[in-house]
Amino acid sequence: MKLPLLSGRQVLMALTHLGFVEIHRKGSHVKMKHFDGRVIVFPFHDEVDRYTLKGALRDAGIEIEDFLKALQK
């Protein structure tokens, strides 16, 4: 499934809806953690590369469908 072109702010909001909280920000990268221990790091840019975002979601165990639903909230 193809992800839409998103900004770092949109990614941050969607992950917040999924229960992640920001724990660290250095330079242009944000690290977020879920209460169950999952961690995700992504670039906070005007446009987040789709391939990079898809890999970060996969590494954090987040289904793309769940992420897209959180975007619509």
mmCIF file of the N, C-alpha and C atoms, coordinates in Angstrom:
data_MODEL
# 
_entry.id   MODEL 
# 
loop_
_atom_site.group_PDB 
_atom_site.id 
_atom_site.type_symbol 
_atom_site.label_atom_id 
_atom_site.label_alt_id 
_atom_site.label_comp_id 
_atom_site.label_asym_id 
_atom_site.label_entity_id 
_atom_site.label_seq_id 
_atom_site.pdbx_PDB_ins_code 
_atom_site.Cartn_x 
_atom_site.Cartn_y 
_atom_site.Cartn_z 
_atom_site.occupancy 
_atom_site.B_iso_or_equiv 
_atom_site.pdbx_formal_charge 
_atom_site.auth_seq_id 
_atom_site.auth_comp_id 
_atom_site.auth_asym_id 
_atom_site.auth_atom_id 
_atom_site.pdbx_PDB_model_num 
ATOM 1   N N  . MET A 1 1  ? 0.839  -1.171 0.000  1.00 0.00 ? 1  MET A N  1 
ATOM 2   C CA . MET A 1 1  ? 0.000  0.000  0.000  1.00 0.00 ? 1  MET A CA 1 
ATOM 3   C C  . MET A 1 1  ? 0.886  1.237  0.000  1.00 0.00 ? 1  MET A C  1 
ATOM 4   N N  . LYS A 1 2  ? 0.535  2.204  -0.812 1.00 0.00 ? 2  LYS A N  1 
ATOM 5   C CA . LYS A 1 2  ? 1.343  3.403  -0.959 1.00 0.00 ? 2  LYS A CA 1 
ATOM 6   C C  . LYS A 1 2  ? 0.943  4.451  0.080  1.00 0.00 ? 2  LYS A C  1 
ATOM 7   N N  . LEU A 1 3  ? 1.950  4.990  0.735  1.00 0.00 ? 3  LEU A N  1 
ATOM 8   C CA . LEU A 1 3  ? 1.710  6.039  1.719  1.00 0.00 ? 3  LEU A CA 1 
ATOM 9   C C  . LEU A 1 3  ? 1.608  7.398  1.014  1.00 0.00 ? 3  LEU A C  1 
ATOM 10  N N  . PRO A 1 4  ? 0.783  8.298  1.543  1.00 0.00 ? 4  PRO A N  1 
ATOM 11  C CA . PRO A 1 4  ? 0.734  9.649  0.981  1.00 0.00 ? 4  PRO A CA 1 
ATOM 12  C C  . PRO A 1 4  ? 1.982  10.427 1.387  1.00 0.00 ? 4  PRO A C  1 
ATOM 13  N N  . LEU A 1 5  ? 2.260  11.514 0.705  1.00 0.00 ? 5  LEU A N  1 
ATOM 14  C CA . LEU A 1 5  ? 3.375  12.382 1.048  1.00 0.00 ? 5  LEU A CA 1 
ATOM 15  C C  . LEU A 1 5  ? 2.962  13.198 2.269  1.00 0.00 ? 5  LEU A C  1 
ATOM 16  N N  . LEU A 1 6  ? 3.699  13.051 3.364  1.00 0.00 ? 6  LEU A N  1 
ATOM 17  C CA . LEU A 1 6  ? 3.317  13.659 4.636  1.00 0.00 ? 6  LEU A CA 1 
ATOM 18  C C  . LEU A 1 6  ? 4.433  14.537 5.176  1.00 0.00 ? 6  LEU A C  1 
ATOM 19  N N  . SER A 1 7  ? 4.043  15.481 6.003  1.00 0.00 ? 7  SER A N  1 
ATOM 20  C CA . SER A 1 7  ? 5.025  16.298 6.708  1.00 0.00 ? 7  SER A CA 1 
ATOM 21  C C  . SER A 1 7  ? 5.362  15.612 8.032  1.00 0.00 ? 7  SER A C  1 
ATOM 22  N N  . GLY A 1 8  ? 6.450  16.032 8.641  1.00 0.00 ? 8  GLY A N  1 
ATOM 23  C CA . GLY A 1 8  ? 6.829  15.494 9.940  1.00 0.00 ? 8  GLY A CA 1 
ATOM 24  C C  . GLY A 1 8  ? 5.761  15.761 10.988 1.00 0.00 ? 8  GLY A C  1 
ATOM 25  N N  . ARG A 1 9  ? 5.105  16.910 10.900 1.00 0.00 ? 9  ARG A N  1 
ATOM 26  C CA . ARG A 1 9  ? 4.042  17.265 11.842 1.00 0.00 ? 9  ARG A CA 1 
ATOM 27  C C  . ARG A 1 9  ? 2.863  16.295 11.718 1.00 0.00 ? 9  ARG A C  1 
ATOM 28  N N  . GLN A 1 10 ? 2.497  15.914 10.487 1.00 0.00 ? 10 GLN A N  1 
ATOM 29  C CA . GLN A 1 10 ? 1.394  14.974 10.275 1.00 0.00 ? 10 GLN A CA 1 
ATOM 30  C C  . GLN A 1 10 ? 1.745  13.588 10.814 1.00 0.00 ? 10 GLN A C  1 
ATOM 31  N N  . VAL A 1 11 ? 2.993  13.165 10.610 1.00 0.00 ? 11 VAL A N  1 
ATOM 32  C CA . VAL A 1 11 ? 3.441  11.867 11.121 1.00 0.00 ? 11 VAL A CA 1 
ATOM 33  C C  . VAL A 1 11 ? 3.396  11.879 12.640 1.00 0.00 ? 11 VAL A C  1 
ATOM 34  N N  . LEU A 1 12 ? 3.879  12.960 13.245 1.00 0.00 ? 12 LEU A N  1 
ATOM 35  C CA . LEU A 1 12 ? 3.878  13.094 14.699 1.00 0.00 ? 12 LEU A CA 1 
ATOM 36  C C  . LEU A 1 12 ? 2.462  12.992 15.271 1.00 0.00 ? 12 LEU A C  1 
ATOM 37  N N  . MET A 1 13 ? 1.511  13.672 14.654 1.00 0.00 ? 13 MET A N  1 
ATOM 38  C CA . MET A 1 13 ? 0.131  13.646 15.131 1.00 0.00 ? 13 MET A CA 1 
ATOM 39  C C  . MET A 1 13 ? -0.485 12.251 14.990 1.00 0.00 ? 13 MET A C  1 
ATOM 40  N N  . ALA A 1 14 ? -0.241 11.582 13.878 1.00 0.00 ? 14 ALA A N  1 
ATOM 41  C CA . ALA A 1 14 ? -0.789 10.235 13.673 1.00 0.00 ? 14 ALA A CA 1 
ATOM 42  C C  . ALA A 1 14 ? -0.226 9.261  14.706 1.00 0.00 ? 14 ALA A C  1 
ATOM 43  N N  . LEU A 1 15 ? 1.072  9.354  14.968 1.00 0.00 ? 15 LEU A N  1 
ATOM 44  C CA . LEU A 1 15 ? 1.677  8.458  15.957 1.00 0.00 ? 15 LEU A CA 1 
ATOM 45  C C  . LEU A 1 15 ? 1.165  8.759  17.357 1.00 0.00 ? 15 LEU A C  1 
ATOM 46  N N  . THR A 1 16 ? 0.889  10.017 17.638 1.00 0.00 ? 16 THR A N  1 
ATOM 47  C CA . THR A 1 16 ? 0.303  10.389 18.926 1.00 0.00 ? 16 THR A CA 1 
ATOM 48  C C  . THR A 1 16 ? -1.070 9.750  19.087 1.00 0.00 ? 16 THR A C  1 
ATOM 49  N N  . HIS A 1 17 ? -1.853 9.740  18.003 1.00 0.00 ? 17 HIS A N  1 
ATOM 50  C CA . HIS A 1 17 ? -3.168 9.094  18.037 1.00 0.00 ? 17 HIS A CA 1 
ATOM 51  C C  . HIS A 1 17 ? -3.050 7.583  18.262 1.00 0.00 ? 17 HIS A C  1 
ATOM 52  N N  . LEU A 1 18 ? -1.923 7.006  17.863 1.00 0.00 ? 18 LEU A N  1 
ATOM 53  C CA . LEU A 1 18 ? -1.701 5.578  18.047 1.00 0.00 ? 18 LEU A CA 1 
ATOM 54  C C  . LEU A 1 18 ? -1.128 5.245  19.427 1.00 0.00 ? 18 LEU A C  1 
ATOM 55  N N  . GLY A 1 19 ? -0.920 6.256  20.272 1.00 0.00 ? 19 GLY A N  1 
ATOM 56  C CA . GLY A 1 19 ? -0.455 6.017  21.631 1.00 0.00 ? 19 GLY A CA 1 
ATOM 57  C C  . GLY A 1 19 ? 1.026  6.233  21.860 1.00 0.00 ? 19 GLY A C  1 
ATOM 58  N N  . PHE A 1 20 ? 1.737  6.797  20.908 1.00 0.00 ? 20 PHE A N  1 
ATOM 59  C CA . PHE A 1 20 ? 3.155  7.074  21.068 1.00 0.00 ? 20 PHE A CA 1 
ATOM 60  C C  . PHE A 1 20 ? 3.345  8.454  21.683 1.00 0.00 ? 20 PHE A C  1 
ATOM 61  N N  . VAL A 1 21 ? 4.406  8.600  22.470 1.00 0.00 ? 21 VAL A N  1 
ATOM 62  C CA . VAL A 1 21 ? 4.750  9.899  23.042 1.00 0.00 ? 21 VAL A CA 1 
ATOM 63  C C  . VAL A 1 21 ? 6.190  10.232 22.667 1.00 0.00 ? 21 VAL A C  1 
ATOM 64  N N  . GLU A 1 22 ? 6.433  11.520 22.441 1.00 0.00 ? 22 GLU A N  1 
ATOM 65  C CA . GLU A 1 22 ? 7.766  11.967 22.063 1.00 0.00 ? 22 GLU A CA 1 
ATOM 66  C C  . GLU A 1 22 ? 8.672  11.894 23.280 1.00 0.00 ? 22 GLU A C  1 
ATOM 67  N N  . ILE A 1 23 ? 9.829  11.241 23.115 1.00 0.00 ? 23 ILE A N  1 
ATOM 68  C CA . ILE A 1 23 ? 10.765 11.135 24.229 1.00 0.00 ? 23 ILE A CA 1 
ATOM 69  C C  . ILE A 1 23 ? 12.070 11.867 23.949 1.00 0.00 ? 23 ILE A C  1 
ATOM 70  N N  . HIS A 1 24 ? 12.355 12.149 22.675 1.00 0.00 ? 24 HIS A N  1 
ATOM 71  C CA . HIS A 1 24 ? 13.624 12.800 22.349 1.00 0.00 ? 24 HIS A CA 1 
ATOM 72  C C  . HIS A 1 24 ? 13.528 13.448 20.973 1.00 0.00 ? 24 HIS A C  1 
ATOM 73  N N  . ARG A 1 25 ? 14.200 14.585 20.854 1.00 0.00 ? 25 ARG A N  1 
ATOM 74  C CA . ARG A 1 25 ? 14.292 15.245 19.545 1.00 0.00 ? 25 ARG A CA 1 
ATOM 75  C C  . ARG A 1 25 ? 15.681 15.851 19.447 1.00 0.00 ? 25 ARG A C  1 
ATOM 76  N N  . LYS A 1 26 ? 16.396 15.472 18.409 1.00 0.00 ? 26 LYS A N  1 
ATOM 77  C CA . LYS A 1 26 ? 17.726 16.016 18.194 1.00 0.00 ? 26 LYS A CA 1 
ATOM 78  C C  . LYS A 1 26 ? 17.880 16.317 16.710 1.00 0.00 ? 26 LYS A C  1 
ATOM 79  N N  . GLY A 1 27 ? 18.210 17.541 16.414 1.00 0.00 ? 27 GLY A N  1 
ATOM 80  C CA . GLY A 1 27 ? 18.320 17.933 15.018 1.00 0.00 ? 27 GLY A CA 1 
ATOM 81  C C  . GLY A 1 27 ? 16.969 17.805 14.354 1.00 0.00 ? 27 GLY A C  1 
ATOM 82  N N  . SER A 1 28 ? 16.903 17.035 13.297 1.00 0.00 ? 28 SER A N  1 
ATOM 83  C CA . SER A 1 28 ? 15.640 16.886 12.576 1.00 0.00 ? 28 SER A CA 1 
ATOM 84  C C  . SER A 1 28 ? 14.994 15.525 12.810 1.00 0.00 ? 28 SER A C  1 
ATOM 85  N N  . HIS A 1 29 ? 15.441 14.790 13.819 1.00 0.00 ? 29 HIS A N  1 
ATOM 86  C CA . HIS A 1 29 ? 14.879 13.467 14.074 1.00 0.00 ? 29 HIS A CA 1 
ATOM 87  C C  . HIS A 1 29 ? 14.124 13.440 15.396 1.00 0.00 ? 29 HIS A C  1 
ATOM 88  N N  . VAL A 1 30 ? 12.994 12.751 15.374 1.00 0.00 ? 30 VAL A N  1 
ATOM 89  C CA . VAL A 1 30 ? 12.139 12.619 16.551 1.00 0.00 ? 30 VAL A CA 1 
ATOM 90  C C  . VAL A 1 30 ? 12.096 11.142 16.942 1.00 0.00 ? 30 VAL A C  1 
ATOM 91  N N  . LYS A 1 31 ? 12.233 10.884 18.241 1.00 0.00 ? 31 LYS A N  1 
ATOM 92  C CA . LYS A 1 31 ? 12.111 9.519  18.756 1.00 0.00 ? 31 LYS A CA 1 
ATOM 93  C C  . LYS A 1 31 ? 10.845 9.483  19.604 1.00 0.00 ? 31 LYS A C  1 
ATOM 94  N N  . MET A 1 32 ? 9.986  8.503  19.321 1.00 0.00 ? 32 MET A N  1 
ATOM 95  C CA . MET A 1 32 ? 8.740  8.341  20.062 1.00 0.00 ? 32 MET A CA 1 
ATOM 96  C C  . MET A 1 32 ? 8.669  6.923  20.603 1.00 0.00 ? 32 MET A C  1 
ATOM 97  N N  . LYS A 1 33 ? 8.004  6.788  21.749 1.00 0.00 ? 33 LYS A N  1 
ATOM 98  C CA . LYS A 1 33 ? 7.906  5.478  22.396 1.00 0.00 ? 33 LYS A CA 1 
ATOM 99  C C  . LYS A 1 33 ? 6.457  5.196  22.760 1.00 0.00 ? 33 LYS A C  1 
ATOM 100 N N  . HIS A 1 34 ? 6.070  3.935  22.624 1.00 0.00 ? 34 HIS A N  1 
ATOM 101 C CA . HIS A 1 34 ? 4.739  3.459  22.986 1.00 0.00 ? 34 HIS A CA 1 
ATOM 102 C C  . HIS A 1 34 ? 4.825  2.836  24.373 1.00 0.00 ? 34 HIS A C  1 
ATOM 103 N N  . PHE A 1 35 ? 3.716  2.808  25.095 1.00 0.00 ? 35 PHE A N  1 
ATOM 104 C CA . PHE A 1 35 ? 3.727  2.245  26.451 1.00 0.00 ? 35 PHE A CA 1 
ATOM 105 C C  . PHE A 1 35 ? 4.133  0.778  26.483 1.00 0.00 ? 35 PHE A C  1 
ATOM 106 N N  . ASP A 1 36 ? 3.955  0.068  25.355 1.00 0.00 ? 36 ASP A N  1 
ATOM 107 C CA . ASP A 1 36 ? 4.333  -1.346 25.318 1.00 0.00 ? 36 ASP A CA 1 
ATOM 108 C C  . ASP A 1 36 ? 5.805  -1.568 24.950 1.00 0.00 ? 36 ASP A C  1 
ATOM 109 N N  . GLY A 1 37 ? 6.553  -0.482 24.794 1.00 0.00 ? 37 GLY A N  1 
ATOM 110 C CA . GLY A 1 37 ? 7.991  -0.585 24.551 1.00 0.00 ? 37 GLY A CA 1 
ATOM 111 C C  . GLY A 1 37 ? 8.445  -0.340 23.125 1.00 0.00 ? 37 GLY A C  1 
ATOM 112 N N  . ARG A 1 38 ? 7.511  -0.288 22.184 1.00 0.00 ? 38 ARG A N  1 
ATOM 113 C CA . ARG A 1 38 ? 7.906  -0.037 20.797 1.00 0.00 ? 38 ARG A CA 1 
ATOM 114 C C  . ARG A 1 38 ? 8.460  1.379  20.657 1.00 0.00 ? 38 ARG A C  1 
ATOM 115 N N  . VAL A 1 39 ? 9.478  1.526  19.821 1.00 0.00 ? 39 VAL A N  1 
ATOM 116 C CA . VAL A 1 39 ? 10.121 2.821  19.594 1.00 0.00 ? 39 VAL A CA 1 
ATOM 117 C C  . VAL A 1 39 ? 10.160 3.088  18.096 1.00 0.00 ? 39 VAL A C  1 
ATOM 118 N N  . ILE A 1 40 ? 9.957  4.348  17.727 1.00 0.00 ? 40 ILE A N  1 
ATOM 119 C CA . ILE A 1 40 ? 10.063 4.736  16.325 1.00 0.00 ? 40 ILE A CA 1 
ATOM 120 C C  . ILE A 1 40 ? 10.855 6.031  16.240 1.00 0.00 ? 40 ILE A C  1 
ATOM 121 N N  . VAL A 1 41 ? 11.726 6.106  15.243 1.00 0.00 ? 41 VAL A N  1 
ATOM 122 C CA . VAL A 1 41 ? 12.506 7.309  14.970 1.00 0.00 ? 41 VAL A CA 1 
ATOM 123 C C  . VAL A 1 41 ? 12.224 7.692  13.530 1.00 0.00 ? 41 VAL A C  1 
ATOM 124 N N  . PHE A 1 42 ? 11.900 8.977  13.320 1.00 0.00 ? 42 PHE A N  1 
ATOM 125 C CA . PHE A 1 42 ? 11.625 9.436  11.959 1.00 0.00 ? 42 PHE A CA 1 
ATOM 126 C C  . PHE A 1 42 ? 12.115 10.870 11.799 1.00 0.00 ? 42 PHE A C  1 
ATOM 127 N N  . PRO A 1 43 ? 12.393 11.284 10.557 1.00 0.00 ? 43 PRO A N  1 
ATOM 128 C CA . PRO A 1 43 ? 12.845 12.653 10.318 1.00 0.00 ? 43 PRO A CA 1 
ATOM 129 C C  . PRO A 1 43 ? 11.673 13.629 10.375 1.00 0.00 ? 43 PRO A C  1 
ATOM 130 N N  . PHE A 1 44 ? 11.858 14.731 11.059 1.00 0.00 ? 44 PHE A N  1 
ATOM 131 C CA . PHE A 1 44 ? 10.829 15.761 11.176 1.00 0.00 ? 44 PHE A CA 1 
ATOM 132 C C  . PHE A 1 44 ? 11.124 16.819 10.113 1.00 0.00 ? 44 PHE A C  1 
ATOM 133 N N  . HIS A 1 45 ? 10.745 16.498 8.871  1.00 0.00 ? 45 HIS A N  1 
ATOM 134 C CA . HIS A 1 45 ? 10.988 17.380 7.726  1.00 0.00 ? 45 HIS A CA 1 
ATOM 135 C C  . HIS A 1 45 ? 9.658  17.898 7.188  1.00 0.00 ? 45 HIS A C  1 
ATOM 136 N N  . ASP A 1 46 ? 9.754  18.862 6.269  1.00 0.00 ? 46 ASP A N  1 
ATOM 137 C CA . ASP A 1 46 ? 8.545  19.349 5.597  1.00 0.00 ? 46 ASP A CA 1 
ATOM 138 C C  . ASP A 1 46 ? 7.887  18.237 4.801  1.00 0.00 ? 46 ASP A C  1 
ATOM 139 N N  . GLU A 1 47 ? 8.703  17.374 4.206  1.00 0.00 ? 47 GLU A N  1 
ATOM 140 C CA . GLU A 1 47 ? 8.214  16.212 3.467  1.00 0.00 ? 47 GLU A CA 1 
ATOM 141 C C  . GLU A 1 47 ? 9.031  14.997 3.907  1.00 0.00 ? 47 GLU A C  1 
ATOM 142 N N  . VAL A 1 48 ? 8.363  14.024 4.501  1.00 0.00 ? 48 VAL A N  1 
ATOM 143 C CA . VAL A 1 48 ? 9.031  12.802 4.938  1.00 0.00 ? 48 VAL A CA 1 
ATOM 144 C C  . VAL A 1 48 ? 9.004  11.811 3.784  1.00 0.00 ? 48 VAL A C  1 
ATOM 145 N N  . ASP A 1 49 ? 10.170 11.291 3.430  1.00 0.00 ? 49 ASP A N  1 
ATOM 146 C CA . ASP A 1 49 ? 10.271 10.329 2.341  1.00 0.00 ? 49 ASP A CA 1 
ATOM 147 C C  . ASP A 1 49 ? 9.407  9.103  2.636  1.00 0.00 ? 49 ASP A C  1 
ATOM 148 N N  . ARG A 1 50 ? 8.610  8.698  1.663  1.00 0.00 ? 50 ARG A N  1 
ATOM 149 C CA . ARG A 1 50 ? 7.685  7.569  1.850  1.00 0.00 ? 50 ARG A CA 1 
ATOM 150 C C  . ARG A 1 50 ? 8.412  6.281  2.207  1.00 0.00 ? 50 ARG A C  1 
ATOM 151 N N  . TYR A 1 51 ? 9.525  6.036  1.539  1.00 0.00 ? 51 TYR A N  1 
ATOM 152 C CA . TYR A 1 51 ? 10.288 4.815  1.771  1.00 0.00 ? 51 TYR A CA 1 
ATOM 153 C C  . TYR A 1 51 ? 10.845 4.797  3.194  1.00 0.00 ? 51 TYR A C  1 
ATOM 154 N N  . THR A 1 52 ? 11.354 5.930  3.649  1.00 0.00 ? 52 THR A N  1 
ATOM 155 C CA . THR A 1 52 ? 11.887 6.051  5.008  1.00 0.00 ? 52 THR A CA 1 
ATOM 156 C C  . THR A 1 52 ? 10.790 5.834  6.038  1.00 0.00 ? 52 THR A C  1 
ATOM 157 N N  . LEU A 1 53 ? 9.633  6.451  5.814  1.00 0.00 ? 53 LEU A N  1 
ATOM 158 C CA . LEU A 1 53 ? 8.513  6.313  6.737  1.00 0.00 ? 53 LEU A CA 1 
ATOM 159 C C  . LEU A 1 53 ? 8.013  4.873  6.786  1.00 0.00 ? 53 LEU A C  1 
ATOM 160 N N  . LYS A 1 54 ? 7.920  4.241  5.636  1.00 0.00 ? 54 LYS A N  1 
ATOM 161 C CA . LYS A 1 54 ? 7.445  2.851  5.585  1.00 0.00 ? 54 LYS A CA 1 
ATOM 162 C C  . LYS A 1 54 ? 8.390  1.936  6.368  1.00 0.00 ? 54 LYS A C  1 
ATOM 163 N N  . GLY A 1 55 ? 9.679  2.162  6.245  1.00 0.00 ? 55 GLY A N  1 
ATOM 164 C CA . GLY A 1 55 ? 10.656 1.369  6.994  1.00 0.00 ? 55 GLY A CA 1 
ATOM 165 C C  . GLY A 1 55 ? 10.565 1.611  8.488  1.00 0.00 ? 55 GLY A C  1 
ATOM 166 N N  . ALA A 1 56 ? 10.373 2.861  8.885  1.00 0.00 ? 56 ALA A N  1 
ATOM 167 C CA . ALA A 1 56 ? 10.250 3.189  10.305 1.00 0.00 ? 56 ALA A CA 1 
ATOM 168 C C  . ALA A 1 56 ? 8.996  2.551  10.894 1.00 0.00 ? 56 ALA A C  1 
ATOM 169 N N  . LEU A 1 57 ? 7.903  2.582  10.148 1.00 0.00 ? 57 LEU A N  1 
ATOM 170 C CA . LEU A 1 57 ? 6.662  1.960  10.604 1.00 0.00 ? 57 LEU A CA 1 
ATOM 171 C C  . LEU A 1 57 ? 6.837  0.455  10.749 1.00 0.00 ? 57 LEU A C  1 
ATOM 172 N N  . ARG A 1 58 ? 7.497  -0.162 9.785  1.00 0.00 ? 58 ARG A N  1 
ATOM 173 C CA . ARG A 1 58 ? 7.746  -1.608 9.838  1.00 0.00 ? 58 ARG A CA 1 
ATOM 174 C C  . ARG A 1 58 ? 8.612  -1.960 11.047 1.00 0.00 ? 58 ARG A C  1 
ATOM 175 N N  . ASP A 1 59 ? 9.666  -1.182 11.290 1.00 0.00 ? 59 ASP A N  1 
ATOM 176 C CA . ASP A 1 59 ? 10.564 -1.445 12.420 1.00 0.00 ? 59 ASP A CA 1 
ATOM 177 C C  . ASP A 1 59 ? 9.837  -1.315 13.757 1.00 0.00 ? 59 ASP A C  1 
ATOM 178 N N  . ALA A 1 60 ? 8.847  -0.421 13.821 1.00 0.00 ? 60 ALA A N  1 
ATOM 179 C CA . ALA A 1 60 ? 8.105  -0.204 15.067 1.00 0.00 ? 60 ALA A CA 1 
ATOM 180 C C  . ALA A 1 60 ? 6.904  -1.136 15.191 1.00 0.00 ? 60 ALA A C  1 
ATOM 181 N N  . GLY A 1 61 ? 6.656  -1.962 14.197 1.00 0.00 ? 61 GLY A N  1 
ATOM 182 C CA . GLY A 1 61 ? 5.541  -2.906 14.256 1.00 0.00 ? 61 GLY A CA 1 
ATOM 183 C C  . GLY A 1 61 ? 4.186  -2.246 14.070 1.00 0.00 ? 61 GLY A C  1 
ATOM 184 N N  . ILE A 1 62 ? 4.135  -1.181 13.288 1.00 0.00 ? 62 ILE A N  1 
ATOM 185 C CA . ILE A 1 62 ? 2.884  -0.466 13.036 1.00 0.00 ? 62 ILE A CA 1 
ATOM 186 C C  . ILE A 1 62 ? 2.395  -0.833 11.642 1.00 0.00 ? 62 ILE A C  1 
ATOM 187 N N  . GLU A 1 63 ? 1.172  -1.331 11.570 1.00 0.00 ? 63 GLU A N  1 
ATOM 188 C CA . GLU A 1 63 ? 0.579  -1.663 10.276 1.00 0.00 ? 63 GLU A CA 1 
ATOM 189 C C  . GLU A 1 63 ? 0.253  -0.369 9.520  1.00 0.00 ? 63 GLU A C  1 
ATOM 190 N N  . ILE A 1 64 ? 0.480  -0.368 8.223  1.00 0.00 ? 64 ILE A N  1 
ATOM 191 C CA . ILE A 1 64 ? 0.224  0.822  7.406  1.00 0.00 ? 64 ILE A CA 1 
ATOM 192 C C  . ILE A 1 64 ? -1.252 1.203  7.464  1.00 0.00 ? 64 ILE A C  1 
ATOM 193 N N  . GLU A 1 65 ? -2.135 0.218  7.484  1.00 0.00 ? 65 GLU A N  1 
ATOM 194 C CA . GLU A 1 65 ? -3.567 0.502  7.541  1.00 0.00 ? 65 GLU A CA 1 
ATOM 195 C C  . GLU A 1 65 ? -3.927 1.238  8.833  1.00 0.00 ? 65 GLU A C  1 
ATOM 196 N N  . ASP A 1 66 ? -3.344 0.795  9.957  1.00 0.00 ? 66 ASP A N  1 
ATOM 197 C CA . ASP A 1 66 ? -3.592 1.448  11.239 1.00 0.00 ? 66 ASP A CA 1 
ATOM 198 C C  . ASP A 1 66 ? -3.055 2.877  11.231 1.00 0.00 ? 66 ASP A C  1 
ATOM 199 N N  . PHE A 1 67 ? -1.891 3.077  10.633 1.00 0.00 ? 67 PHE A N  1 
ATOM 200 C CA . PHE A 1 67 ? -1.302 4.401  10.539 1.00 0.00 ? 67 PHE A CA 1 
ATOM 201 C C  . PHE A 1 67 ? -2.191 5.329  9.700  1.00 0.00 ? 67 PHE A C  1 
ATOM 202 N N  . LEU A 1 68 ? -2.682 4.825  8.571  1.00 0.00 ? 68 LEU A N  1 
ATOM 203 C CA . LEU A 1 68 ? -3.545 5.641  7.707  1.00 0.00 ? 68 LEU A CA 1 
ATOM 204 C C  . LEU A 1 68 ? -4.854 6.005  8.403  1.00 0.00 ? 68 LEU A C  1 
ATOM 205 N N  . LYS A 1 69 ? -5.397 5.094  9.205  1.00 0.00 ? 69 LYS A N  1 
ATOM 206 C CA . LYS A 1 69 ? -6.626 5.395  9.965  1.00 0.00 ? 69 LYS A CA 1 
ATOM 207 C C  . LYS A 1 69 ? -6.342 6.499  10.992 1.00 0.00 ? 69 LYS A C  1 
ATOM 208 N N  . ALA A 1 70 ? -5.168 6.440  11.626 1.00 0.00 ? 70 ALA A N  1 
ATOM 209 C CA . ALA A 1 70 ? -4.803 7.456  12.623 1.00 0.00 ? 70 ALA A CA 1 
ATOM 210 C C  . ALA A 1 70 ? -4.609 8.820  11.971 1.00 0.00 ? 70 ALA A C  1 
ATOM 211 N N  . LEU A 1 71 ? -4.211 8.838  10.715 1.00 0.00 ? 71 LEU A N  1 
ATOM 212 C CA . LEU A 1 71 ? -4.048 10.102 9.983  1.00 0.00 ? 71 LEU A CA 1 
ATOM 213 C C  . LEU A 1 71 ? -5.387 10.818 9.812  1.00 0.00 ? 71 LEU A C  1 
ATOM 214 N N  . GLN A 1 72 ? -6.452 10.066 9.695  1.00 0.00 ? 72 GLN A N  1 
ATOM 215 C CA . GLN A 1 72 ? -7.769 10.639 9.415  1.00 0.00 ? 72 GLN A CA 1 
ATOM 216 C C  . GLN A 1 72 ? -8.441 11.187 10.661 1.00 0.00 ? 72 GLN A C  1 
ATOM 217 N N  . LYS A 1 73 ? -7.872 10.940 11.840 1.00 0.00 ? 73 LYS A N  1 
ATOM 218 C CA . LYS A 1 73 ? -8.478 11.419 13.101 1.00 0.00 ? 73 LYS A CA 1 
ATOM 219 C C  . LYS A 1 73 ? -8.221 12.886 13.282 1.00 0.00 ? 73 LYS A C  1 
# 
